[in-house]
Amino acid sequence: MTPKLNVNIDHVATIREARKTIEPSIITAAVMCEQAGANGITVHLRGDRRHIQDRDIELLRDVVTTYLNVEMTASNEMVGIALETKPDAVSLVPENPNEVTTEGGLDVTGNFDVIRNAVVDLKAAGIFVSIFVDPASDQIEAAHRAGAQQIELCTAEYAELTLSARAAHGEGERRAAVEVERIRKASETAQKLGLIVAAGHGLTYRNVGPLAAIPQITEFNIGHNIISRAVFVGLGQAVREMIEAIRLGSGNRA
């Protein structure tokens, strides 16, 4: 089965917030992604509100007809917003105010009680809970103990190996292959624990294929590369191209 694609539209809001204006419309973006075949919409409500705003979540909840996934920290403030707006899913992620974007997976083992309490509250409200983690068995097992229904594997290291100058050399290719295998083994570990497996961070049309070939991965959350491509070909076409890249990769599943 071809993995689902949730399109992260944060950077549509990034452009809007650069001028603190009303355009481009985050709602129009979500509708266009759905019309182009996206299985869901993902947004990250950050503490500093650098792109997505609270009102965006409220409006998206009313408009999105597929699947609304909201990334957030496990803070009381964010959990409270989720309990009020009721997205289909919440993905718990780490957050550093000084980072450009999310830098890695959530340390579930080091913040277990806080995360477990957030998971309990969210699930009690009927919200599906995913936790964004590095492809490491201890973090996956901790996410399972915390009650998560899904883990999203952080693909940052793999993406860096495929996008940087290192990718042009044999050593870079070998290291990327090693990282794919690490993600594959992490996916198998998660599946054995009964967790649904998603993946995301830094994925592009060029590098998503090998991960789409991993049978356990059922969902991708991809944003920046799609929005970047949309500047040149339009949002609908950019979404369709990513869906096709995932489909082609999944054709290589064992």
LOVOVEX-283364 format. One record per residue: residue in one letter; x, y, z of N, C-alpha, C in turn. Coordinates in Angstrom, 3 decimals, padded with zeros to 6 digits. Example, Ala and Ser with C-alpha at 12.3 -4.5 7.8 and 13.67 -1.06 7.14 Angstrom:
<atoms>
(atom "A", (013.190, -005.690, 007.800), (012.300, -004.500, 007.800), (013.200, -003.300, 007.800)),
(atom "S", (012.850, -002.250, 007.080), (013.670, -001.060, 007.140), (012.900, 000.030, 007.870)),
</atoms>
This chain:
<atoms>
(atom "M", (000.835, -001.195, 000.000), (000.000, 000.000, 000.000), (000.877, 001.256, 000.000)),
(atom "T", (000.504, 002.229, -000.812), (001.269, 003.468, -000.888), (001.098, 004.271, 000.402)),
(atom "P", (002.187, 004.738, 000.997), (002.069, 005.552, 002.217), (001.273, 006.834, 001.964)),
(atom "K", (000.606, 007.292, 002.994), (-000.161, 008.540, 002.915), (000.788, 009.737, 002.963)),
(atom "L", (000.311, 010.857, 002.441), (001.061, 012.102, 002.498), (000.249, 013.162, 003.218)),
(atom "N", (000.792, 013.642, 004.324), (000.257, 014.830, 004.979), (001.165, 015.998, 004.591)),
(atom "V", (000.586, 017.045, 004.057), (001.377, 018.198, 003.633), (001.453, 019.212, 004.773)),
(atom "N", (002.677, 019.552, 005.153), (002.889, 020.572, 006.182), (002.874, 021.942, 005.504)),
(atom "I", (001.926, 022.785, 005.894), (001.753, 024.085, 005.233), (002.254, 025.243, 006.101)),
(atom "D", (003.119, 024.954, 007.063), (003.672, 026.007, 007.925), (004.229, 027.180, 007.123)),
(atom "H", (004.949, 026.874, 006.051), (005.695, 027.926, 005.367), (004.823, 028.800, 004.465)),
(atom "V", (003.584, 028.396, 004.261), (002.626, 029.329, 003.682), (002.377, 030.444, 004.702)),
(atom "A", (002.236, 030.037, 005.960), (002.065, 031.028, 007.033), (003.338, 031.834, 007.259)),
(atom "T", (004.502, 031.231, 007.020), (005.759, 031.970, 007.153), (005.773, 033.182, 006.209)),
(atom "I", (005.326, 032.970, 004.980), (005.269, 034.077, 004.018), (004.265, 035.127, 004.486)),
(atom "R", (003.126, 034.686, 004.951), (002.110, 035.626, 005.447), (002.637, 036.453, 006.602)),
(atom "E", (003.289, 035.779, 007.550), (003.755, 036.477, 008.755), (004.934, 037.406, 008.477)),
(atom "A", (005.599, 037.245, 007.335), (006.699, 038.151, 006.985), (006.200, 039.582, 006.838)),
(atom "R", (004.931, 039.729, 006.462), (004.328, 041.047, 006.338), (003.196, 041.273, 007.347)),
(atom "K", (002.898, 040.236, 008.155), (001.797, 040.327, 009.114), (000.509, 040.750, 008.408)),
(atom "T", (000.227, 040.046, 007.323), (-000.928, 040.388, 006.516), (-001.877, 039.195, 006.445)),
(atom "I", (-002.757, 039.178, 005.456), (-003.764, 038.111, 005.378), (-003.462, 037.107, 004.274)),
(atom "E", (-002.417, 037.334, 003.516), (-002.108, 036.423, 002.422), (-000.631, 036.040, 002.408)),
(atom "P", (-000.326, 034.859, 001.898), (-001.238, 033.872, 001.317), (-002.094, 033.183, 002.380)),
(atom "S", (-003.266, 032.773, 001.986), (-004.226, 032.183, 002.908), (-003.873, 030.744, 003.259)),
(atom "I", (-003.750, 030.491, 004.533), (-003.474, 029.131, 004.998), (-004.649, 028.195, 004.689)),
(atom "I", (-005.838, 028.752, 004.670), (-007.034, 027.954, 004.382), (-007.062, 027.554, 002.915)),
(atom "T", (-006.784, 028.501, 002.028), (-006.717, 028.184, 000.603), (-005.654, 027.127, 000.342)),
(atom "A", (-004.522, 027.245, 001.017), (-003.449, 026.264, 000.846), (-003.914, 024.870, 001.247)),
(atom "A", (-004.590, 024.763, 002.374), (-005.067, 023.460, 002.839), (-006.050, 022.847, 001.849)),
(atom "V", (-006.965, 023.650, 001.347), (-007.958, 023.153, 000.392), (-007.288, 022.693, -000.898)),
(atom "M", (-006.321, 023.466, -001.374), (-005.624, 023.088, -002.601), (-004.852, 021.789, -002.442)),
(atom "C", (-004.226, 021.608, -001.277), (-003.496, 020.361, -001.016), (-004.448, 019.172, -001.023)),
(atom "E", (-005.592, 019.334, -000.385), (-006.578, 018.246, -000.358), (-007.087, 017.937, -001.760)),
(atom "Q", (-007.370, 018.978, -002.529), (-007.880, 018.776, -003.883), (-006.852, 018.090, -004.774)),
(atom "A", (-005.571, 018.294, -004.465), (-004.504, 017.671, -005.250), (-004.241, 016.230, -004.824)),
(atom "G", (-004.911, 015.767, -003.785), (-004.780, 014.369, -003.381), (-004.084, 014.116, -002.065)),
(atom "A", (-003.689, 015.173, -001.336), (-003.055, 014.966, -000.030), (-004.023, 014.247, 000.906)),
(atom "N", (-003.469, 013.378, 001.727), (-004.294, 012.635, 002.686), (-004.560, 013.395, 003.964)),
(atom "G", (-003.796, 014.458, 004.197), (-003.982, 015.234, 005.410), (-003.172, 016.515, 005.374)),
(atom "I", (-003.431, 017.357, 006.357), (-002.743, 018.630, 006.515), (-002.043, 018.635, 007.870)),
(atom "T", (-000.780, 019.025, 007.865), (-000.005, 019.124, 009.101), (000.419, 020.570, 009.315)),
(atom "V", (000.319, 021.027, 010.559), (000.836, 022.344, 010.928), (001.513, 022.224, 012.292)),
(atom "H", (002.459, 023.114, 012.550), (003.183, 023.127, 013.816), (002.857, 024.425, 014.532)),
(atom "L", (002.150, 024.346, 015.632), (001.858, 025.516, 016.458), (002.997, 025.669, 017.461)),
(atom "R", (003.895, 026.599, 017.179), (005.063, 026.809, 018.017), (004.760, 027.815, 019.125)),
(atom "G", (005.540, 027.734, 020.170), (005.373, 028.644, 021.291), (005.566, 030.094, 020.915)),
(atom "D", (006.472, 030.367, 019.964), (006.734, 031.751, 019.562), (005.803, 032.223, 018.445)),
(atom "R", (004.933, 031.335, 017.971), (003.951, 031.664, 016.923), (004.629, 032.300, 015.707)),
(atom "R", (005.756, 031.745, 015.309), (006.514, 032.343, 014.193), (005.814, 032.173, 012.852)),
(atom "H", (004.944, 031.174, 012.744), (004.178, 031.022, 011.496), (002.711, 030.725, 011.792)),
(atom "I", (002.381, 029.525, 012.164), (000.985, 029.182, 012.464), (000.524, 029.898, 013.736)),
(atom "Q", (-000.705, 030.450, 013.677), (-001.309, 031.150, 014.799), (-002.471, 030.334, 015.363)),
(atom "D", (-002.875, 030.652, 016.580), (-003.970, 029.926, 017.214), (-005.232, 029.941, 016.348)),
(atom "R", (-005.529, 031.105, 015.770), (-006.719, 031.228, 014.931), (-006.652, 030.300, 013.729)),
(atom "D", (-005.450, 030.065, 013.206), (-005.289, 029.151, 012.073), (-005.806, 027.760, 012.425)),
(atom "I", (-005.492, 027.310, 013.626), (-005.926, 025.971, 014.041), (-007.446, 025.898, 014.073)),
(atom "E", (-008.068, 026.933, 014.603), (-009.530, 026.965, 014.673), (-010.148, 026.923, 013.274)),
(atom "L", (-009.602, 027.724, 012.363), (-010.133, 027.770, 011.005), (-009.878, 026.467, 010.258)),
(atom "L", (-008.693, 025.913, 010.414), (-008.378, 024.654, 009.749), (-009.271, 023.528, 010.240)),
(atom "R", (-009.574, 023.524, 011.515), (-010.456, 022.488, 012.054), (-011.820, 022.517, 011.371)),
(atom "D", (-012.263, 023.702, 011.003), (-013.561, 023.834, 010.337), (-013.497, 023.502, 008.855)),
(atom "V", (-012.309, 023.625, 008.242), (-012.192, 023.515, 006.787), (-011.632, 022.176, 006.319)),
(atom "V", (-010.638, 021.654, 007.009), (-009.970, 020.419, 006.560), (-010.947, 019.246, 006.608)),
(atom "T", (-011.070, 018.559, 005.493), (-012.007, 017.436, 005.405), (-011.306, 016.088, 005.408)),
(atom "T", (-009.968, 016.100, 005.310), (-009.229, 014.839, 005.314), (-008.761, 014.513, 006.725)),
(atom "Y", (-007.676, 015.130, 007.153), (-007.033, 014.748, 008.408), (-006.180, 015.918, 008.864)),
(atom "L", (-006.469, 016.449, 010.026), (-005.705, 017.585, 010.544), (-004.777, 017.117, 011.651)),
(atom "N", (-003.486, 017.256, 011.407), (-002.452, 016.849, 012.347), (-001.725, 018.094, 012.844)),
(atom "V", (-001.736, 018.317, 014.149), (-001.097, 019.495, 014.722), (000.121, 019.072, 015.532)),
(atom "E", (001.273, 019.581, 015.146), (002.506, 019.339, 015.894), (002.617, 020.372, 017.004)),
(atom "M", (003.046, 019.927, 018.184), (003.160, 020.827, 019.323), (004.010, 020.192, 020.413)),
(atom "T", (004.447, 021.007, 021.349), (005.144, 020.474, 022.512), (004.123, 019.886, 023.483)),
(atom "A", (004.631, 019.219, 024.495), (003.751, 018.593, 025.482), (003.439, 019.532, 026.650)),
(atom "S", (003.483, 020.838, 026.408), (003.215, 021.810, 027.476), (001.725, 021.884, 027.785)),
(atom "N", (001.414, 022.378, 028.971), (000.014, 022.536, 029.361), (-000.722, 023.471, 028.415)),
(atom "E", (-000.037, 024.533, 027.986), (-000.666, 025.489, 027.069), (-001.075, 024.808, 025.777)),
(atom "M", (-000.166, 024.069, 025.174), (-000.438, 023.456, 023.889), (-001.479, 022.344, 023.998)),
(atom "V", (-001.371, 021.532, 025.020), (-002.361, 020.470, 025.205), (-003.744, 021.085, 025.389)),
(atom "G", (-003.819, 022.204, 026.105), (-005.096, 022.876, 026.299), (-005.705, 023.343, 024.989)),
(atom "I", (-004.867, 023.863, 024.097), (-005.348, 024.299, 022.786), (-005.875, 023.106, 021.992)),
(atom "A", (-005.148, 022.000, 022.053), (-005.585, 020.796, 021.338), (-006.915, 020.284, 021.886)),
(atom "L", (-007.070, 020.301, 023.194), (-008.313, 019.814, 023.793), (-009.494, 020.694, 023.404)),
(atom "E", (-009.223, 021.962, 023.142), (-010.293, 022.883, 022.761), (-010.635, 022.776, 021.276)),
(atom "T", (-009.621, 022.645, 020.425), (-009.864, 022.656, 018.983), (-010.104, 021.270, 018.393)),
(atom "K", (-009.655, 020.221, 019.059), (-009.883, 018.832, 018.664), (-009.406, 018.505, 017.240)),
(atom "P", (-008.121, 018.638, 016.955), (-007.620, 018.139, 015.662), (-007.754, 016.621, 015.634)),
(atom "D", (-007.623, 016.045, 014.453), (-007.694, 014.586, 014.362), (-006.517, 013.935, 015.068)),
(atom "A", (-005.357, 014.587, 014.990), (-004.153, 014.026, 015.593), (-003.274, 015.132, 016.143)),
(atom "V", (-002.527, 014.787, 017.170), (-001.485, 015.657, 017.714), (-000.173, 014.895, 017.648)),
(atom "S", (000.839, 015.550, 017.117), (002.187, 014.987, 017.103), (003.023, 015.767, 018.108)),
(atom "L", (003.473, 015.092, 019.129), (004.293, 015.744, 020.155), (005.730, 015.829, 019.663)),
(atom "V", (006.261, 017.049, 019.673), (007.598, 017.306, 019.135), (008.407, 018.141, 020.128)),
(atom "P", (009.731, 018.116, 020.031), (010.562, 018.998, 020.860), (010.531, 020.403, 020.282)),
(atom "E", (010.944, 021.364, 021.092), (010.963, 022.735, 020.592), (012.019, 023.552, 021.309)),
(atom "N", (012.880, 024.177, 020.537), (013.899, 025.081, 021.044), (013.652, 026.445, 020.413)),
(atom "P", (013.375, 027.483, 021.212), (013.049, 028.794, 020.643), (014.107, 029.339, 019.703)),
(atom "N", (015.363, 028.910, 019.848), (016.455, 029.435, 019.038), (016.709, 028.644, 017.761)),
(atom "E", (015.982, 027.555, 017.552), (016.210, 026.733, 016.375), (015.517, 027.335, 015.152)),
(atom "V", (016.065, 027.048, 013.978), (015.422, 027.463, 012.740), (014.226, 026.569, 012.459)),
(atom "T", (014.426, 025.287, 012.634), (013.353, 024.310, 012.528), (013.641, 023.209, 013.536)),
(atom "T", (012.730, 022.265, 013.690), (012.914, 021.190, 014.658), (014.230, 020.461, 014.379)),
(atom "E", (015.026, 020.282, 015.422), (016.391, 019.788, 015.237), (016.545, 018.280, 015.415)),
(atom "G", (015.579, 017.631, 015.984), (015.696, 016.190, 016.202), (014.465, 015.666, 016.909)),
(atom "G", (014.504, 014.389, 017.254), (013.360, 013.774, 017.894), (013.195, 014.183, 019.350)),
(atom "L", (012.011, 013.946, 019.860), (011.689, 014.243, 021.251), (012.387, 013.238, 022.164)),
(atom "D", (012.956, 013.732, 023.256), (013.594, 012.861, 024.245), (012.511, 012.343, 025.186)),
(atom "V", (011.903, 011.235, 024.803), (010.800, 010.675, 025.590), (011.322, 010.105, 026.895)),
(atom "T", (012.464, 009.463, 026.862), (013.000, 008.852, 028.082), (013.328, 009.907, 029.132)),
(atom "G", (013.810, 011.071, 028.699), (014.195, 012.117, 029.640), (013.047, 012.984, 030.111)),
(atom "N", (011.905, 012.889, 029.445), (010.737, 013.712, 029.804), (009.485, 012.851, 029.909)),
(atom "F", (009.680, 011.655, 030.411), (008.638, 010.637, 030.300), (007.333, 011.041, 030.985)),
(atom "D", (007.384, 011.510, 032.204), (006.148, 011.801, 032.934), (005.336, 012.906, 032.272)),
(atom "V", (006.017, 013.956, 031.830), (005.328, 015.068, 031.162), (004.658, 014.578, 029.888)),
(atom "I", (005.383, 013.782, 029.112), (004.847, 013.284, 027.847), (003.712, 012.310, 028.085)),
(atom "R", (003.883, 011.421, 029.024), (002.815, 010.457, 029.323), (001.540, 011.172, 029.758)),
(atom "N", (001.661, 012.190, 030.586), (000.474, 012.925, 031.037), (-000.224, 013.609, 029.869)),
(atom "A", (000.561, 014.167, 028.947), (-000.029, 014.809, 027.772), (-000.752, 013.782, 026.910)),
(atom "V", (-000.131, 012.619, 026.737), (-000.742, 011.565, 025.931), (-002.067, 011.119, 026.542)),
(atom "V", (-002.087, 010.941, 027.838), (-003.309, 010.512, 028.524), (-004.436, 011.511, 028.301)),
(atom "D", (-004.135, 012.803, 028.462), (-005.159, 013.834, 028.305), (-005.673, 013.907, 026.868)),
(atom "L", (-004.766, 013.809, 025.914), (-005.159, 013.902, 024.515), (-006.000, 012.703, 024.082)),
(atom "K", (-005.574, 011.529, 024.473), (-006.324, 010.326, 024.103), (-007.694, 010.292, 024.760)),
(atom "A", (-007.780, 010.811, 025.966), (-009.076, 010.855, 026.659), (-010.075, 011.728, 025.906)),
(atom "A", (-009.552, 012.696, 025.144), (-010.410, 013.591, 024.359), (-010.663, 013.037, 022.954)),
(atom "G", (-010.188, 011.835, 022.684), (-010.413, 011.214, 021.385), (-009.459, 011.672, 020.308)),
(atom "I", (-008.321, 012.238, 020.704), (-007.325, 012.724, 019.744), (-006.237, 011.666, 019.566)),
(atom "F", (-005.955, 011.338, 018.340), (-004.903, 010.375, 018.013), (-003.546, 010.994, 018.335)),
(atom "V", (-002.658, 010.223, 018.974), (-001.388, 010.782, 019.436), (-000.193, 010.096, 018.784)),
(atom "S", (000.652, 010.924, 018.183), (001.910, 010.482, 017.607), (003.043, 011.193, 018.337)),
(atom "I", (004.198, 010.562, 018.410), (005.373, 011.190, 019.024), (006.526, 011.146, 018.027)),
(atom "F", (007.145, 012.293, 017.832), (008.252, 012.460, 016.895), (009.551, 012.074, 017.597)),
(atom "V", (010.186, 011.009, 017.136), (011.380, 010.497, 017.812), (012.481, 010.180, 016.804)),
(atom "D", (013.705, 010.145, 017.297), (014.816, 009.656, 016.488), (014.663, 008.147, 016.303)),
(atom "P", (015.228, 007.579, 015.247), (015.118, 006.139, 015.016), (016.008, 005.340, 015.968)),
(atom "A", (015.656, 005.397, 017.252), (016.413, 004.723, 018.313), (015.447, 003.884, 019.142)),
(atom "S", (015.825, 002.651, 019.403), (014.913, 001.710, 020.068), (014.469, 002.184, 021.440)),
(atom "D", (015.369, 002.829, 022.210), (014.970, 003.253, 023.549), (013.885, 004.320, 023.500)),
(atom "Q", (013.966, 005.237, 022.532), (012.951, 006.279, 022.402), (011.628, 005.700, 021.895)),
(atom "I", (011.705, 004.768, 020.982), (010.497, 004.121, 020.460), (009.790, 003.348, 021.567)),
(atom "E", (010.550, 002.604, 022.347), (009.958, 001.834, 023.446), (009.356, 002.749, 024.502)),
(atom "A", (010.010, 003.890, 024.765), (009.472, 004.847, 025.729), (008.180, 005.466, 025.209)),
(atom "A", (008.124, 005.756, 023.920), (006.901, 006.293, 023.323), (005.754, 005.300, 023.464)),
(atom "H", (006.071, 004.039, 023.293), (005.054, 002.995, 023.464), (004.564, 002.942, 024.904)),
(atom "R", (005.487, 003.010, 025.856), (005.102, 002.977, 027.264), (004.276, 004.211, 027.652)),
(atom "A", (004.556, 005.310, 026.979), (003.826, 006.549, 027.270), (002.405, 006.513, 026.724)),
(atom "G", (002.125, 005.548, 025.870), (000.769, 005.393, 025.357), (000.546, 005.917, 023.955)),
(atom "A", (001.618, 006.292, 023.260), (001.466, 006.789, 021.890), (000.859, 005.715, 020.994)),
(atom "Q", (000.092, 006.161, 020.028), (-000.472, 005.240, 019.040), (000.389, 005.159, 017.786)),
(atom "Q", (001.204, 006.160, 017.600), (002.073, 006.225, 016.422), (003.385, 006.893, 016.807)),
(atom "I", (004.443, 006.521, 016.107), (005.686, 007.282, 016.195), (006.001, 007.814, 014.803)),
(atom "E", (006.545, 009.026, 014.778), (007.049, 009.578, 013.524), (008.556, 009.621, 013.634)),
(atom "L", (009.215, 008.896, 012.764), (010.665, 008.813, 012.808), (011.288, 010.062, 012.191)),
(atom "C", (012.217, 010.661, 012.927), (012.926, 011.837, 012.441), (013.940, 011.414, 011.378)),
(atom "T", (013.806, 011.966, 010.190), (014.682, 011.600, 009.076), (015.727, 012.674, 008.797)),
(atom "A", (016.018, 013.504, 009.788), (016.932, 014.631, 009.594), (018.323, 014.190, 009.151)),
(atom "E", (018.882, 013.184, 009.793), (020.235, 012.737, 009.457), (020.275, 012.178, 008.039)),
(atom "Y", (019.289, 011.384, 007.684), (019.209, 010.849, 006.329), (019.091, 011.981, 005.312)),
(atom "A", (018.230, 012.954, 005.609), (018.049, 014.074, 004.688), (019.347, 014.848, 004.498)),
(atom "E", (020.055, 015.093, 005.578), (021.322, 015.834, 005.501), (022.328, 015.083, 004.638)),
(atom "L", (022.360, 013.785, 004.781), (023.307, 012.983, 004.002), (022.973, 012.972, 002.514)),
(atom "T", (021.716, 013.184, 002.180), (021.319, 013.150, 000.768), (021.301, 014.533, 000.137)),
(atom "L", (021.280, 015.587, 000.950), (021.171, 016.937, 000.409), (022.484, 017.699, 000.385)),
(atom "S", (023.402, 017.337, 001.257), (024.638, 018.100, 001.375), (025.645, 017.700, 000.307)),
(atom "A", (026.765, 018.406, 000.303), (027.835, 018.092, -000.652), (028.350, 016.672, -000.456)),
(atom "R", (028.182, 016.140, 000.759), (028.654, 014.785, 001.031), (027.950, 013.749, 000.164)),
(atom "A", (026.713, 014.084, -000.280), (025.939, 013.122, -001.047), (026.550, 012.850, -002.413)),
(atom "A", (027.403, 013.760, -002.873), (028.003, 013.602, -004.203), (029.162, 012.606, -004.205)),
(atom "H", (029.542, 012.157, -003.055), (030.680, 011.259, -002.956), (030.226, 009.881, -002.486)),
(atom "G", (031.031, 008.892, -002.790), (030.689, 007.526, -002.430), (030.458, 007.340, -000.948)),
(atom "E", (031.261, 008.006, -000.124), (031.111, 007.868, 001.319), (029.750, 008.375, 001.773)),
(atom "G", (029.294, 009.473, 001.171), (027.983, 010.009, 001.518), (026.874, 009.042, 001.167)),
(atom "E", (026.972, 008.416, 000.010), (025.974, 007.434, -000.402), (025.943, 006.249, 000.539)),
(atom "R", (027.115, 005.789, 000.948), (027.186, 004.649, 001.864), (026.570, 005.003, 003.218)),
(atom "R", (026.860, 006.207, 003.710), (026.311, 006.626, 004.999), (024.802, 006.798, 004.922)),
(atom "A", (024.311, 007.287, 003.784), (022.863, 007.417, 003.612), (022.198, 006.043, 003.628)),
(atom "A", (022.845, 005.067, 002.995), (022.303, 003.707, 002.978), (022.261, 003.116, 004.382)),
(atom "V", (023.288, 003.419, 005.177), (023.313, 002.965, 006.569), (022.157, 003.591, 007.346)),
(atom "E", (021.890, 004.859, 007.088), (020.807, 005.542, 007.788), (019.440, 004.992, 007.374)),
(atom "V", (019.289, 004.643, 006.110), (018.047, 004.002, 005.664), (017.831, 002.699, 006.417)),
(atom "E", (018.899, 001.940, 006.590), (018.784, 000.674, 007.306), (018.441, 000.916, 008.770)),
(atom "R", (018.988, 001.961, 009.357), (018.652, 002.286, 010.753), (017.167, 002.644, 010.867)),
(atom "I", (016.660, 003.371, 009.899), (015.238, 003.738, 009.904), (014.372, 002.503, 009.689)),
(atom "R", (014.846, 001.601, 008.829), (014.102, 000.364, 008.595), (013.993, -000.468, 009.883)),
(atom "K", (015.103, -000.616, 010.579), (015.093, -001.410, 011.813), (014.234, -000.748, 012.878)),
(atom "A", (014.278, 000.580, 012.957), (013.443, 001.296, 013.914), (011.962, 001.091, 013.584)),
(atom "S", (011.648, 001.088, 012.290), (010.267, 000.863, 011.856), (009.789, -000.529, 012.255)),
(atom "E", (010.657, -001.503, 012.109), (010.314, -002.874, 012.485), (010.093, -002.981, 013.990)),
(atom "T", (010.953, -002.319, 014.759), (010.801, -002.317, 016.218), (009.450, -001.727, 016.612)),
(atom "A", (009.107, -000.605, 015.999), (007.845, 000.058, 016.319), (006.652, -000.812, 015.955)),
(atom "Q", (006.703, -001.428, 014.796), (005.591, -002.270, 014.369), (005.391, -003.451, 015.312)),
(atom "K", (006.483, -004.025, 015.770), (006.374, -005.153, 016.704), (005.716, -004.738, 018.013)),
(atom "L", (005.859, -003.465, 018.361), (005.231, -002.946, 019.582), (003.784, -002.532, 019.352)),
(atom "G", (003.327, -002.655, 018.119), (001.952, -002.283, 017.801), (001.769, -000.822, 017.443)),
(atom "L", (002.880, -000.118, 017.187), (002.806, 001.296, 016.845), (002.687, 001.480, 015.334)),
(atom "I", (001.895, 002.449, 014.926), (001.868, 002.873, 013.526), (003.128, 003.702, 013.284)),
(atom "V", (003.679, 003.620, 012.089), (004.947, 004.283, 011.798), (004.779, 005.344, 010.717)),
(atom "A", (005.203, 006.555, 011.042), (005.272, 007.655, 010.079), (006.719, 008.113, 010.014)),
(atom "A", (007.000, 009.005, 009.075), (008.365, 009.531, 008.953), (008.314, 010.938, 008.378)),
(atom "G", (009.340, 011.724, 008.719), (009.403, 013.061, 008.166), (010.563, 013.866, 008.705)),
(atom "H", (010.903, 014.901, 008.015), (011.896, 015.934, 008.326), (012.953, 015.979, 007.236)),
(atom "G", (012.900, 017.047, 006.446), (013.892, 017.257, 005.412), (013.724, 016.405, 004.173)),
(atom "L", (012.586, 015.733, 004.027), (012.404, 014.844, 002.884), (012.050, 015.638, 001.628)),
(atom "T", (012.522, 015.129, 000.481), (012.342, 015.804, -000.799), (011.895, 014.800, -001.860)),
(atom "Y", (011.588, 015.338, -003.032), (011.239, 014.476, -004.161), (012.375, 013.518, -004.481)),
(atom "R", (013.598, 013.944, -004.234), (014.773, 013.150, -004.610), (015.117, 012.062, -003.602)),
(atom "N", (014.786, 012.268, -002.333), (015.256, 011.296, -001.340), (014.155, 010.492, -000.658)),
(atom "V", (012.890, 010.753, -000.981), (011.808, 010.057, -000.282), (011.669, 008.603, -000.716)),
(atom "G", (012.115, 008.287, -001.942), (011.903, 006.948, -002.491), (012.387, 005.794, -001.637)),
(atom "P", (013.657, 005.811, -001.175), (014.141, 004.689, -000.373), (013.364, 004.492, 000.933)),
(atom "L", (012.829, 005.555, 001.489), (012.040, 005.409, 002.710), (010.631, 004.934, 002.394)),
(atom "A", (010.092, 005.355, 001.256), (008.774, 004.873, 000.843), (008.791, 003.373, 000.578)),
(atom "A", (009.992, 002.836, 000.322), (010.130, 001.396, 000.078), (010.105, 000.575, 001.359)),
(atom "I", (010.177, 001.227, 002.515), (010.142, 000.511, 003.795), (008.687, 000.161, 004.114)),
(atom "P", (008.335, -001.121, 004.194), (006.927, -001.526, 004.304), (006.201, -000.988, 005.532)),
(atom "Q", (006.919, -000.800, 006.635), (006.265, -000.395, 007.877), (005.847, 001.076, 007.887)),
(atom "I", (006.453, 001.889, 007.045), (006.129, 003.317, 007.038), (004.838, 003.540, 006.262)),
(atom "T", (003.833, 004.066, 006.942), (002.516, 004.233, 006.333), (002.150, 005.694, 006.083)),
(atom "E", (003.007, 006.623, 006.521), (002.653, 008.037, 006.398), (003.909, 008.892, 006.353)),
(atom "F", (003.868, 009.926, 005.538), (004.930, 010.927, 005.508), (004.337, 012.295, 005.807)),
(atom "N", (005.092, 013.097, 006.559), (004.758, 014.495, 006.782), (005.855, 015.322, 006.118)),
(atom "I", (005.503, 016.023, 005.045), (006.486, 016.749, 004.249), (005.945, 018.147, 003.958)),
(atom "G", (006.800, 019.163, 004.151), (006.339, 020.522, 003.947), (007.245, 021.398, 003.120)),
(atom "H", (008.444, 021.697, 003.641), (009.296, 022.719, 003.042), (009.578, 022.463, 001.568)),
(atom "N", (009.895, 021.237, 001.210), (010.235, 020.931, -000.178), (009.031, 021.121, -001.099)),
(atom "I", (007.848, 020.771, -000.617), (006.637, 020.948, -001.425), (006.329, 022.429, -001.626)),
(atom "I", (006.412, 023.220, -000.564), (006.133, 024.647, -000.676), (007.183, 025.321, -001.556)),
(atom "S", (008.445, 024.883, -001.457), (009.495, 025.427, -002.306), (009.215, 025.133, -003.778)),
(atom "R", (008.822, 023.922, -004.071), (008.496, 023.537, -005.443), (007.281, 024.316, -005.940)),
(atom "A", (006.349, 024.581, -005.053), (005.122, 025.281, -005.437), (005.387, 026.681, -005.960)),
(atom "V", (006.480, 027.292, -005.524), (006.839, 028.622, -006.027), (006.967, 028.596, -007.554)),
(atom "F", (007.393, 027.480, -008.105), (007.666, 027.376, -009.539), (006.553, 026.698, -010.329)),
(atom "V", (005.861, 025.738, -009.717), (004.875, 024.968, -010.490), (003.457, 025.077, -009.942)),
(atom "G", (003.274, 025.753, -008.833), (001.958, 025.827, -008.211), (001.796, 024.749, -007.156)),
(atom "L", (000.968, 025.028, -006.157), (000.846, 024.126, -005.016), (000.234, 022.783, -005.394)),
(atom "G", (-000.809, 022.799, -006.184), (-001.445, 021.544, -006.556), (-000.492, 020.606, -007.278)),
(atom "Q", (000.249, 021.144, -008.249), (001.206, 020.322, -008.990), (002.313, 019.824, -008.077)),
(atom "A", (002.784, 020.667, -007.166), (003.846, 020.263, -006.247), (003.389, 019.104, -005.364)),
(atom "V", (002.153, 019.138, -004.918), (001.618, 018.040, -004.102), (001.508, 016.766, -004.939)),
(atom "R", (000.997, 016.901, -006.137), (000.856, 015.713, -006.994), (002.205, 015.080, -007.306)),
(atom "E", (003.223, 015.888, -007.499), (004.556, 015.352, -007.775), (005.101, 014.577, -006.575)),
(atom "M", (004.833, 015.066, -005.359), (005.312, 014.337, -004.183), (004.541, 013.031, -003.999)),
(atom "I", (003.261, 013.064, -004.250), (002.473, 011.832, -004.172), (003.030, 010.796, -005.139)),
(atom "E", (003.395, 011.234, -006.337), (003.947, 010.324, -007.336), (005.316, 009.794, -006.913)),
(atom "A", (006.148, 010.654, -006.319), (007.465, 010.205, -005.853), (007.323, 009.134, -004.770)),
(atom "I", (006.367, 009.318, -003.878), (006.121, 008.327, -002.827), (005.585, 007.030, -003.442)),
(atom "R", (004.686, 007.164, -004.404), (004.115, 005.977, -005.061), (005.199, 005.157, -005.753)),
(atom "L", (006.077, 005.843, -006.451), (007.152, 005.141, -007.152), (008.076, 004.438, -006.169)),
(atom "G", (008.404, 005.105, -005.072), (009.264, 004.484, -004.066), (008.621, 003.280, -003.429)),
(atom "S", (007.327, 003.383, -003.156), (006.637, 002.278, -002.484), (006.511, 001.054, -003.384)),
(atom "G", (006.701, 001.246, -004.693), (006.671, 000.117, -005.599), (007.855, -000.821, -005.416)),
(atom "N", (008.854, -000.357, -004.662), (010.032, -001.184, -004.389), (009.962, -001.894, -003.044)),
(atom "R", (008.786, -001.890, -002.435), (008.652, -002.575, -001.147), (008.817, -004.076, -001.323)),
(atom "A", (009.515, -004.666, -000.337), (009.782, -006.107, -000.407), (008.504, -006.888, -000.187)),
</atoms>
